[in-house]
């Protein structure tokens, strides 16, 4: 079981790293891969399996920090030799962006966990999110970008993307799907929206994961540590690969291909469960 537990850890880390920041819903994929196939809760207790999902999210977050390290250094003014440029992304803009979802997520965390995590809500989130993504691409074709890079983002756009991020609290909707779509609707390029989405996700996910980490600290036993460590490393490596690949393609392929995939995934889940 120990060997199989490591294999399960690698696979779930792969799924997390591949889907957490793509606009396809990591929650929907975890339902298919874990609850229907791997059954990690049968290998370990349910609290340990749930804590594991927090740990692998931290691996994905670390990948974003590595990829955008120059932006974080710039925002935190850690490079003293570089003068502050008014046209560079600022930490205050990220804070403005995370406030709406941060407040809403904190206020309704228990309700979301207890009442919204179901196959039905994930299917709805996948389908409605796909419609939003198609509409964003259609809308963008009618208007030229006003913001081509993340350094050109305004406070209004940052706050607007923060509001769209609130929709991503609905399981299956996808945080990145809602915020990238929102950014495009606010006049940003797909790449600029994606960059800001990933940067904005770090404090949001770090805060949520950090709270869960503290609540579940007692489950970090010696028996579970290999399961956690391998999953963390797997999520980190595959998130590095998937994010770099996604950012190279997003301006070219845009959101419709992901929307089509989401509709197919929603249909697949519906057939399996209903």
Secondary structure, DSSP 8 states (H G I E B T S, - for coil): -HHHHHHHHHHHHHHHHHHTTTTT-HHHHHIIIIIIII-HHHHS-HHHHHHHHHHHHHHHHHHHHHHTHHHHHHHTT--TTS---TTS--HHHHHHHHHHHHHHHHHHHHHIIIII-SHHHHHHHHHHHHHHHHHHHHHHHHS--SB-SGGG--HHHHHHHHHHHHHTTSTTT-HHHHHHHHHHHTTB-HHHHHHHHHHHHHHHHHHHHHHHHHHTGGG--HHHHHHHHHHHHHHHHHHHHHHHHHHHHHHHHTTHHHHHHHHHHHHHHHHHH-
